[in-house]
Amino acid sequence: MSDAVRVEHLSKSFGSIDAVKDVSFAVPAGTAFGLLGPNGSGKSTVVECIVGTKVPDKGTVEVLQLDPIRERRRLFQRCGVQFQDCDYQPEIKVSELCEEFACLYDSPADWRELCNRFGIGDKTAEAVKSLSGGQRQRLFVALALLPDPEVVFLDELTTGLDAAARRSVWEILNDLKRDGMTLFLVSHFMDEVEAVCDRICILEDGAIAFMGTPEEAKAATGEANFEEAYLVLSGKKGE
Ligand SMILES: Nc1ncnc2c1ncn2[C@@H]1O[C@H](COP(=O)(O)OP(=O)(O)OP(=O)(O)O)[C@@H](O)[C@H]1O
C-alpha cells in the first residue's frame, strides 16, 4: 500500500516559538489518520505544511507523492481541505457556492448528491448565511469532498453538530474510507477519533508524544476509556 501522506523530520518555528519539532509520520492510502493534541500543540501548523500553505523550516512533506508547494496545482485537483468558513458573497445561495467550488475542479463530484448525503439537500436554494451553524458545518464538509479527492483534510469536523448528525457524518466517512479515500482528521473529540481513525498521532508542545492505534493508546496507559488514555498521553491528565 502506498502512502497518501508522508512527513519526515518536519520542523517549523515562529520567531522564538518552536511550533513543530522533528515530526515524522506516514498515512497509508485508504486509511484514516487522526492528529491530536492540546491547543497550541502544533496540529494546524503541521496540516498547513502538509497542504502547502506554510513552508517548513526543515524536513520534507509529500502528499500523493507530490510536493505540496512545487506541485500545488496538481495536488489541488486530488486533495480536499475543509474550511471552517470561507469568504463568500453575503447573499450567495448554497447551490451557487457549490457551483462556484465545482468550477474549480476538473472532475468534480455531484454537489447535489453530496448535499443530500449530508442532510442539507433541501437547503440548496437558501442563502448560506441563513443556515444554522451545524448545517453550514456540513456544507463545508461537503465542499471539501467536491474535488472527489483521494485524500481529504478535515479540521474539527463535527463541531456544532447534534448527536445524530455527528454519527451520520462518521458513517459517511467510514463509507468513503471503504471506497479507498484517505482521511486526515484534526480533532478534539475522542469519540469521533475512535469511531473513524485507524491510527493517531498525539502532539505535545510540537513534538510527537504518541503514535499508534486508539487500542494501543489504551493499552499503553492501562486506561479502558480512550479519552482518558488521550489525556494521559498528551500530558493533560489531572490538569
Ligand atoms: N503565524 C504564527 N505566528 C506566531 N506564532 C504562531 C503562528 N501560528 C502558530 N503559532 C504558534 O505555534 C504554536 C502551535 O500553534 P498551532 O495553531 O499549530 O496549534 P494547534 O495545535 O493547531 O492549536 P489549536 O488546537 O488551538 O488549534 C502555538 O504556540 C501558536 O501560538
The ligand as an SDF file (V2000), in Angstrom:
LIG
                    3D

 31 33  0  0  0  0  0  0  0  0999 V2000
    1.5810   32.6680   12.4150 N   0  0  0  0  0  0  0  0  0  0  0  0
    2.0320   32.4400   13.6520 C   0  0  0  0  0  0  0  0  0  0  0  0
    2.8130   33.3480   14.2640 N   0  0  0  0  0  0  0  0  0  0  0  0
    3.3090   33.1330   15.5070 C   0  0  0  0  0  0  0  0  0  0  0  0
    3.0350   32.0200   16.2370 N   0  0  0  0  0  0  0  0  0  0  0  0
    2.2530   31.0960   15.6700 C   0  0  0  0  0  0  0  0  0  0  0  0
    1.7040   31.2450   14.3560 C   0  0  0  0  0  0  0  0  0  0  0  0
    0.9610   30.1460   14.0760 N   0  0  0  0  0  0  0  0  0  0  0  0
    1.0320   29.3560   15.1580 C   0  0  0  0  0  0  0  0  0  0  0  0
    1.8050   29.9130   16.1000 N   0  0  0  0  0  0  0  0  0  0  0  0
    2.1520   29.3180   17.4220 C   0  0  0  0  0  0  0  0  0  0  0  0
    2.6100   27.9970   17.1860 O   0  0  0  0  0  0  0  0  0  0  0  0
    2.1110   27.1080   18.1840 C   0  0  0  0  0  0  0  0  0  0  0  0
    1.3050   25.9900   17.5400 C   0  0  0  0  0  0  0  0  0  0  0  0
    0.1060   26.5530   17.0090 O   0  0  0  0  0  0  0  0  0  0  0  0
   -0.9370   25.6910   16.1950 P   0  0  0  0  0  0  0  0  0  0  0  0
   -2.0010   26.6220   15.7040 O   0  0  0  0  0  0  0  0  0  0  0  0
   -0.2350   24.8690   15.1770 O   0  0  0  0  0  0  0  0  0  0  0  0
   -1.5430   24.7290   17.3230 O   0  0  0  0  0  0  0  0  0  0  0  0
   -2.8390   23.8060   17.3180 P   0  0  0  0  0  0  0  0  0  0  0  0
   -2.4290   22.5150   17.9370 O   0  0  0  0  0  0  0  0  0  0  0  0
   -3.4160   23.7380   15.9530 O   0  0  0  0  0  0  0  0  0  0  0  0
   -3.8230   24.5820   18.2930 O   0  0  0  0  0  0  0  0  0  0  0  0
   -5.4440   24.5840   18.4080 P   0  0  0  0  0  0  0  0  0  0  0  0
   -5.8670   23.2510   18.9260 O   0  0  0  0  0  0  0  0  0  0  0  0
   -5.6780   25.6630   19.4240 O   0  0  0  0  0  0  0  0  0  0  0  0
   -5.9940   24.9270   17.0570 O   0  0  0  0  0  0  0  0  0  0  0  0
    1.3100   27.9830   19.1620 C   0  0  0  0  0  0  0  0  0  0  0  0
    2.1690   28.3380   20.2180 O   0  0  0  0  0  0  0  0  0  0  0  0
    0.9460   29.1990   18.3370 C   0  0  0  0  0  0  0  0  0  0  0  0
    0.7770   30.3300   19.1510 O   0  0  0  0  0  0  0  0  0  0  0  0
  1  2  1  0
  2  3  1  0
  2  7  2  0
  3  4  2  0
  4  5  1  0
  5  6  2  0
  6  7  1  0
  6 10  1  0
  7  8  1  0
  8  9  2  0
  9 10  1  0
 10 11  1  0
 11 12  1  0
 11 30  1  0
 12 13  1  0
 13 14  1  0
 13 28  1  0
 14 15  1  0
 15 16  1  0
 16 17  2  0
 16 18  1  0
 16 19  1  0
 19 20  1  0
 20 21  2  0
 20 22  1  0
 20 23  1  0
 23 24  1  0
 24 25  2  0
 24 26  1  0
 24 27  1  0
 28 29  1  0
 28 30  1  0
 30 31  1  0
M  END
$$$$
